[in-house]
Amino acid sequence: FFFSSRRRHTRCALVTGVQTCALPICFPVTISGPKEAAVQPKEAAVQPKEAAVQPKEAAVQPKEAAVQPKEAAVQPKEAAVQPTSDENLFPQIKLEIGAGVQYLSFNQMSETDTESGKFSMISTQNLGAAAEVSLSDSNKIKFIYKQNTGKIETKGDTQLDKNELSEKTIQSEYQYRLSTTTLNSYWILAGLQIQQTPLLSTDINNGLVNIIDNQMTSFLIGMTYKKKLNVKYDFDLKIKYYLPLFANNLQGYDLKISNGNSYSGEISLTRNFESELSLSLNWGLRSQNYTYKINRDDSIYQGSISNLQSLTEIVLGWSF
């Protein structure tokens, strides 16, 4: 019995020793090793997921690159705007040359019967030139030169010393635009005009009535109405008032004028071409009245003059 008990006790002790030593010490070590190793594949499995995102980000790059052609496509549009700015460069110059027909009706009333007379003239040799300088969209300066020569037809008992008359006109004016819309614009103008005008005077030596030439300087003001009919055609209406300032006799006689006034009106239709050329048909009418006093050979003559002029001309213009 004792042997058995000891043996049983020893066996139990062995069993107990195994239980008390092997289980608490070895089990945690055995489990922890595989558990940590098992986590690593889980973390490693995340990497392919992150790597899978890279192709998605890389796929965005072609989208951003695709925007560049759109921005590049804007450049031709901006480049196309540049010619428009060139059109607004100043100063801009327009040159004009014209030719036409002028009719003049002249009437002079004098205290001396021999110096009263009427005559008319039709001039087919009417030539003109003009230069217009645009300083801005609203400011212009224009210079005009006209010359006409024609045959004189006398009326009544008037006997003249020549049957031909030549006239010259020089004019400069400043134009300012008051208002404008898409199709209409209104301009005011002011300037000076030097005009060669005739005067009848009796020659005491032979009793003939002479046509003597004078230069009259006048101040002018006026208004212009411009209407754009369409892309090719423009219509202009001009009204001017002339106030005589002084006059000079080209033969050296002492000449004075007073109580003078003159009005003119002009309409024009212009055809515009793509090559910066234009062709205009103009018609104008002018009425002039003033009184005069002239000292010729120590004799004083005085009276009044009234005349009416009508001009039809074709004008070719070139802008640059």
C-alpha positions as a printed NumPy array, in Angstrom:
array([[   0.   ,    0.   ,    0.   ],
       [   2.738,    2.378,    0.83 ],
       [   4.515,    1.617,   -2.345],
       [   1.464,    2.156,   -4.284],
       [   0.67 ,    5.33 ,   -2.539],
       [   4.107,    6.738,   -3.083],
       [   4.045,    5.748,   -6.613],
       [   0.66 ,    7.259,   -7.052],
       [   1.841,   10.372,   -5.31 ],
       [   4.848,   10.599,   -7.475],
       [   2.799,   10.142,  -10.542],
       [   0.441,   12.744,   -9.411],
       [   3.302,   15.001,   -8.67 ],
       [   4.59 ,   14.51 ,  -12.095],
       [   1.255,   15.19 ,  -13.555],
       [   0.887,   18.209,  -11.378],
       [   4.339,   19.375,  -12.316],
       [   3.572,   19.089,  -15.905],
       [   0.388,   20.983,  -15.482],
       [   1.898,   23.686,  -13.342],
       [   5.   ,   24.189,  -15.467],
       [   4.146,   23.295,  -18.992],
       [   0.765,   24.9  ,  -19.348],
       [   1.389,   28.415,  -17.979],
       [   4.83 ,   28.859,  -19.562],
       [   4.633,   27.151,  -22.92 ],
       [   1.11 ,   27.95 ,  -24.049],
       [   1.44 ,   31.735,  -24.303],
       [   4.709,   31.422,  -26.208],
       [   3.284,   28.962,  -28.614],
       [   0.175,   31.096,  -29.372],
       [   1.78 ,   34.533,  -29.569],
       [   4.246,   33.6  ,  -32.283],
       [   1.752,   32.521,  -34.935],
       [  -0.682,   35.378,  -34.018],
       [   1.826,   38.153,  -34.805],
       [   2.914,   36.376,  -37.927],
       [  -0.661,   36.136,  -39.004],
       [  -1.124,   39.89 ,  -38.707],
       [   1.659,   40.663,  -41.127],
       [  -0.1  ,   39.181,  -44.149],
       [  -3.115,   41.321,  -43.246],
       [  -1.037,   44.506,  -43.324],
       [   0.729,   43.328,  -46.43 ],
       [  -2.633,   42.798,  -48.004],
       [  -3.375,   46.469,  -47.531],
       [  -0.454,   47.487,  -49.701],
       [  -1.977,   46.19 ,  -52.926],
       [  -5.059,   48.263,  -52.074],
       [  -2.966,   51.401,  -51.766],
       [  -1.033,   50.445,  -54.833],
       [  -4.294,   50.022,  -56.609],
       [  -5.073,   53.66 ,  -55.884],
       [  -2.015,   54.812,  -57.803],
       [  -3.42 ,   53.857,  -61.192],
       [  -6.522,   55.889,  -60.291],
       [  -4.388,   58.947,  -59.517],
       [  -2.35 ,   58.32 ,  -62.611],
       [  -5.562,   58.147,  -64.547],
       [  -6.315,   61.703,  -63.459],
       [  -3.213,   63.046,  -65.187],
       [  -4.548,   62.522,  -68.707],
       [  -7.63 ,   64.481,  -67.64 ],
       [  -5.477,   67.399,  -66.515],
       [  -3.384,   67.095,  -69.634],
       [  -6.548,   67.165,  -71.649],
       [  -7.267,   70.637,  -70.25 ],
       [  -4.113,   72.058,  -71.819],
       [  -5.407,   71.849,  -75.4  ],
       [  -8.483,   73.76 ,  -74.231],
       [  -6.327,   76.551,  -72.837],
       [  -4.187,   76.489,  -75.94 ],
       [  -7.311,   76.762,  -78.019],
       [  -8.03 ,   80.128,  -76.383],
       [  -4.858,   81.655,  -77.799],
       [  -6.095,   81.87 ,  -81.41 ],
       [  -9.185,   83.631,  -80.094],
       [  -7.066,   86.22 ,  -78.306],
       [  -4.859,   86.57 ,  -81.353],
       [  -7.944,   87.155,  -83.475],
       [  -8.832,   90.184,  -81.335],
       [  -5.564,   91.981,  -82.064],
       [  -6.518,   93.247,  -85.571],
       [  -9.496,   95.024,  -83.98 ],
       [  -7.18 ,   97.09 ,  -81.805],
       [  -5.149,   98.006,  -84.882],
       [  -8.228,   99.544,  -86.454],
       [  -8.458,  102.042,  -83.568],
       [  -4.911,  103.34 ,  -83.958],
       [  -4.672,  107.105,  -84.42 ],
       [  -4.102,  109.306,  -86.259],
       [  -6.039,  107.995,  -89.25 ],
       [  -5.878,  109.856,  -92.568],
       [  -8.363,  110.009,  -95.415],
       [  -7.471,  111.622,  -98.756],
       [ -10.117,  112.738, -101.258],
       [ -10.102,  113.977, -104.822],
       [ -13.223,  115.111, -106.664],
       [ -14.58 ,  116.569, -109.875],
       [ -17.957,  118.001, -110.717],
       [ -20.139,  120.717, -112.185],
       [ -20.914,  124.062, -110.545],
       [ -23.55 ,  126.646, -111.359],
       [ -23.164,  130.26 , -110.171],
       [ -25.765,  133.025, -110.298],
       [ -24.287,  136.447, -109.479],
       [ -26.245,  139.666, -108.839],
       [ -24.734,  143.017, -107.891],
       [ -26.722,  146.156, -107.056],
       [ -24.796,  149.435, -106.916],
       [ -25.506,  153.124, -106.474],
       [ -23.749,  153.55 , -109.802],
       [ -25.897,  152.196, -112.6  ],
       [ -22.921,  151.063, -114.642],
       [ -21.784,  148.758, -111.839],
       [ -25.095,  147.006, -111.394],
       [ -25.368,  143.777, -113.275],
       [ -26.101,  140.079, -113.356],
       [ -24.3  ,  137.135, -114.819],
       [ -24.249,  133.368, -114.489],
       [ -21.606,  130.742, -114.999],
       [ -21.555,  126.994, -115.512],
       [ -18.219,  125.471, -114.601],
       [ -17.357,  121.985, -115.777],
       [ -13.745,  122.333, -114.703],
       [ -14.431,  121.986, -111.024],
       [ -11.674,  120.147, -109.167],
       [ -11.197,  119.546, -105.483],
       [  -8.963,  117.813, -102.957],
       [  -9.274,  117.216,  -99.222],
       [  -7.348,  115.635,  -96.354],
       [  -9.096,  114.498,  -93.189],
       [  -7.081,  113.59 ,  -90.082],
       [  -8.847,  111.659,  -87.299],
       [  -7.119,  112.378,  -83.995],
       [  -9.515,  110.113,  -82.064],
       [ -13.005,  108.668,  -82.371],
       [ -14.458,  112.109,  -81.562],
       [ -11.969,  114.62 ,  -83.011],
       [ -11.154,  115.355,  -86.656],
       [  -9.411,  118.072,  -88.659],
       [ -10.19 ,  118.553,  -92.346],
       [  -8.502,  120.661,  -95.038],
       [ -10.34 ,  121.387,  -98.318],
       [  -9.202,  122.987, -101.573],
       [ -11.48 ,  123.666, -104.568],
       [ -11.006,  125.443, -107.88 ],
       [ -13.439,  126.036, -110.71 ],
       [ -13.287,  127.883, -114.017],
       [ -16.196,  128.64 , -116.345],
       [ -17.648,  130.838, -119.044],
       [ -19.68 ,  133.896, -118.059],
       [ -23.072,  134.647, -119.547],
       [ -24.203,  138.247, -119.015],
       [ -27.8  ,  139.337, -118.511],
       [ -29.362,  142.651, -119.564],
       [ -27.131,  145.538, -120.629],
       [ -24.12 ,  144.4  , -118.6  ],
       [ -20.902,  144.489, -120.652],
       [ -17.89 ,  142.823, -119.045],
       [ -14.208,  143.057, -119.868],
       [ -13.816,  139.259, -119.902],
       [ -15.987,  136.249, -120.435],
       [ -14.275,  133.8  , -118.069],
       [ -14.163,  133.546, -114.305],
       [ -11.955,  131.479, -111.982],
       [ -12.624,  130.903, -108.299],
       [ -10.585,  129.242, -105.545],
       [ -11.609,  128.16 , -102.067],
       [  -9.432,  127.041,  -99.137],
       [ -11.09 ,  125.783,  -95.998],
       [  -9.976,  124.247,  -92.701],
       [ -12.355,  122.96 ,  -90.071],
       [ -12.337,  121.147,  -86.76 ],
       [ -15.008,  118.501,  -86.13 ],
       [ -16.159,  117.184,  -82.756],
       [ -18.616,  114.337,  -82.23 ],
       [ -21.443,  115.235,  -79.847],
       [ -23.214,  111.884,  -79.642],
       [ -23.362,  108.572,  -81.412],
       [ -25.445,  105.429,  -81.604],
       [ -25.053,  102.227,  -83.573],
       [ -26.231,  103.852,  -86.819],
       [ -26.316,  107.628,  -86.195],
       [ -23.842,  110.273,  -85.072],
       [ -23.947,  114.067,  -84.68 ],
       [ -20.932,  116.35 ,  -85.153],
       [ -20.327,  120.07 ,  -84.688],
       [ -17.672,  121.894,  -86.686],
       [ -15.914,  125.243,  -86.715],
       [ -13.203,  126.723,  -88.909],
       [ -12.062,  129.328,  -91.405],
       [ -12.638,  129.736,  -95.128],
       [ -10.792,  131.869,  -97.683],
       [ -12.86 ,  132.275, -100.836],
       [ -12.099,  134.071, -104.054],
       [ -15.161,  136.118, -105.058],
       [ -15.882,  138.468, -107.998],
       [ -16.956,  142.091, -107.891],
       [ -18.077,  144.411, -110.706],
       [ -16.304,  147.761, -110.95 ],
       [ -16.371,  150.426, -113.699],
       [ -13.147,  151.485, -115.357],
       [ -13.3  ,  155.277, -115.621],
       [ -10.807,  155.234, -118.481],
       [ -12.86 ,  153.187, -120.956],
       [ -16.239,  152.871, -119.263],
       [ -16.156,  149.065, -119.246],
       [ -17.297,  147.038, -116.289],
       [ -14.388,  145.008, -114.948],
       [ -14.583,  141.794, -112.953],
       [ -12.079,  142.243, -110.181],
       [ -11.036,  139.415, -107.886],
       [ -11.287,  139.544, -104.112],
       [ -10.424,  137.207, -101.25 ],
       [ -12.975,  136.945,  -98.473],
       [ -12.09 ,  135.364,  -95.123],
       [ -15.033,  133.97 ,  -93.175],
       [ -15.563,  132.185,  -89.901],
       [ -17.762,  129.105,  -90.21 ],
       [ -19.732,  126.948,  -87.814],
       [ -21.995,  124.039,  -88.618],
       [ -23.296,  120.591,  -87.866],
       [ -23.053,  117.224,  -89.589],
       [ -25.455,  114.323,  -89.285],
       [ -24.074,  110.913,  -90.269],
       [ -26.214,  107.816,  -90.777],
       [ -24.952,  104.331,  -91.57 ],
       [ -27.481,  102.807,  -93.949],
       [ -25.768,   99.4  ,  -93.963],
       [ -22.278,   97.925,  -94.089],
       [ -21.558,   99.465,  -97.501],
       [ -23.465,  102.77 ,  -97.626],
       [ -23.341,  105.957,  -95.527],
       [ -25.467,  109.113,  -95.692],
       [ -24.259,  112.568,  -94.575],
       [ -26.088,  115.87 ,  -94.132],
       [ -24.079,  119.077,  -93.519],
       [ -25.315,  122.565,  -92.652],
       [ -22.91 ,  125.522,  -92.336],
       [ -23.103,  129.22 ,  -91.531],
       [ -20.404,  131.651,  -92.734],
       [ -19.685,  135.003,  -91.108],
       [ -17.444,  137.298,  -93.258],
       [ -14.568,  138.77 ,  -91.277],
       [ -12.661,  140.83 ,  -93.855],
       [ -11.837,  140.967,  -97.57 ],
       [  -8.817,  141.888,  -99.673],
       [  -8.836,  143.135, -103.247],
       [  -6.227,  141.357, -105.378],
       [  -5.719,  144.471, -107.573],
       [  -4.755,  146.57 , -104.559],
       [  -7.973,  148.583, -104.12 ],
       [  -9.302,  149.344, -100.679],
       [ -12.272,  147.009, -100.115],
       [ -14.505,  146.681,  -97.089],
       [ -17.465,  144.397,  -96.544],
       [ -20.211,  144.421,  -93.915],
       [ -23.607,  142.935,  -93.077],
       [ -22.565,  139.666,  -94.598],
       [ -23.995,  136.221,  -94.064],
       [ -23.89 ,  132.996,  -95.953],
       [ -25.507,  129.577,  -95.599],
       [ -24.766,  126.257,  -97.195],
       [ -26.182,  122.757,  -97.143],
       [ -24.767,  119.522,  -98.508],
       [ -25.922,  115.93 ,  -98.783],
       [ -23.756,  112.976,  -99.763],
       [ -24.147,  109.262, -100.347],
       [ -20.995,  107.185,  -99.877],
       [ -20.235,  103.659, -101.04 ],
       [ -17.522,  101.957,  -98.969],
       [ -15.255,   99.245, -100.333],
       [ -13.206,   96.595,  -98.522],
       [  -9.932,   98.005,  -99.853],
       [ -10.342,  101.192,  -97.721],
       [ -11.627,  103.054, -100.78 ],
       [ -14.872,  104.999, -100.941],
       [ -16.886,  106.695, -103.665],
       [ -19.248,  109.574, -102.847],
       [ -21.88 ,  111.517, -104.74 ],
       [ -22.269,  115.025, -103.269],
       [ -24.7  ,  117.835, -103.931],
       [ -24.457,  121.22 , -102.229],
       [ -26.177,  124.606, -102.328],
       [ -24.871,  127.919, -100.965],
       [ -26.421,  131.373, -100.642],
       [ -24.255,  134.455,  -99.995],
       [ -25.198,  138.086,  -99.262],
       [ -23.126,  141.094,  -98.148],
       [ -22.627,  144.815,  -98.698],
       [ -19.373,  146.313,  -99.949],
       [ -17.511,  149.61 , -100.294],
       [ -14.524,  149.962, -102.603],
       [ -12.162,  152.881, -103.213],
       [ -10.902,  152.797, -106.779],
       [  -8.861,  155.647, -108.23 ],
       [ -10.007,  157.927, -105.401],
       [ -13.618,  157.158, -106.251],
       [ -15.817,  155.285, -103.791],
       [ -18.362,  152.756, -104.992],
       [ -20.684,  150.799, -102.768],
       [ -23.559,  148.393, -103.113],
       [ -24.708,  144.871, -102.274],
       [ -23.914,  141.45 , -103.705],
       [ -25.929,  138.263, -103.603],
       [ -25.068,  134.993, -105.303],
       [ -26.245,  131.42 , -105.378],
       [ -23.989,  128.43 , -106.   ],
       [ -24.874,  124.827, -106.723],
       [ -22.245,  122.085, -106.888],
       [ -22.578,  118.417, -107.871],
       [ -19.442,  116.304, -107.646],
       [ -18.099,  112.786, -107.414],
       [ -15.416,  112.207, -104.779],
       [ -12.988,  109.299, -104.5  ],
       [ -11.579,  108.678, -101.024],
       [  -8.778,  106.534,  -99.632],
       [  -8.269,  105.866,  -95.907],
       [  -5.094,  104.62 ,  -94.239]])
